[in-house]
């Protein structure tokens, strides 16, 4: 079920297995209603896992694309989380 996949991904991320978590989020994303609150949360978690893997350029590129295609980014709370993640990735890329 989708809920079980989500829980598995969250557990992998908590265990520090970021690549495994990202892959599960990637498998989960197309099964969710596109641009739904669940979709935005899962995409955020996927990108955060990628950032924790050290994939800073990927994260900034993906969030940059989202800003162009969907400027509201799922609403104020979701947009704030995505932009914070973008800043974290940009700072990590500079260090």
Helices and strands as residue ranges (DSSP letters): H 2-14, H 18-29, H 37-53, H 56-69, H 76-94
